[in-house]
Amino acid sequence: MRRYAIPFALVSLLLPITVFSQSRTPDAAVNHFKNALKKSGNGDLDGAIEDYTRAIRLSSHFNTSKNSNSRLGNSLTDYSAETVTVIDPFTANAYNNRGLARFKKNDFPGAIEDYDQALKIRPGLASIYLNRAAAKRSNGDLQGAMQDLDRAIAIKKDFHEAYCNRGSLKLDLDDHDGALADLNRSIELNDCVPESFYQRGYVYLGLKDFDRGLADFERTIKLAPEMAWAYQGRGTAHMYKGEMLEAVADFTRTIELNPHIAWAYFNRGLARVFLGEESEAQKDFDECLRLRPDLKAQLETRIPLARHLRRIGNSQ
């Protein structure tokens, strides 16, 4: 019974056309920015990165001593704070969005570099701290991620995405009380975000308040009926409550929505062991290990325990 951590919330940045017109942003830079947004939306991350890079070039001045061959330099990818003199905040948005594209390509160090650049230009923008926290978390820097989320909330007191993300991070760190406080605040600010209820559901499971956990997963499903993780969570709550038939149904729905979640097979297999369905359980374990061979040791520990608990239940 394992939490399937959903990604942090991320924010793509835009600037109103009125801001473009008031600044010295070249029209060509704006066009590359718009093209990048379209390409990113269509899944062309490499094309988006190239267009964001061109937007950055065109909306910035470059130190000629660092780029002797050309005022704009020769590289389409690498510009550091030492080589860029920003002429308007548009450039920060291009850096931020290029960071998002790199994040989606699992280039977390590259994303962090872009967010660093964006924050040099717009250090008071909470959304960029939110995004950099996600990249730092994915890159294994949990304390750095926490610092960025603290900063985002300090800048923007009603930033519900930041409270949700910080609550999720505190849950990763087993700070259940802190996670509950942040997720309650996130829900207070916006009670229509399924991720907040999903995360809080696991906090309640960690606190052994299974009924409240189940209720939060129910709320998640109501808000996002196609969200596979929500059924994974509700199935986990049912397992904690000993409701194995309901758990199997939820893990099955998880798999229908996303057949690549190894933990759904892991948990459904354990629920089937509890029910005495050994052959079906083995099929689930085989698929789990095909997707995640690294879970073998955990299965070897959990399967005998599930069988032991089934025997105890049958003897009562």
Buried (B, 14 or more C-beta within 10 A) or exposed (E): BBBBBBBBBBBBBEBEEEBBEEBEBBEEBBBBBEBBBEBBEEEBBEBBBBBBBBBBBBBBEBEEEEBEEEEBBEEEEEBEEEBBEBBBBBBBBBBBBBBBBBBBBEBBEBBBBBBBBBBBBBEEBBBBBBBBBBBBBBBEBBEBBBBBBBBBBEBBEEBBBBBBBBBBBBBBEEBBEBBBBBBBBBBEBEEEBBBBBBBBBBBBBBBEBBEBBBBBBBBBBEBBEEBBBBBBBBBBBBBBBEBBEBBBBBBBBBBEBBEEBBBBBBBBBBBBBBBEBEEBBBBBBEBBBEBBEEBEEEBEEBBEEBBEBBEEEEEE
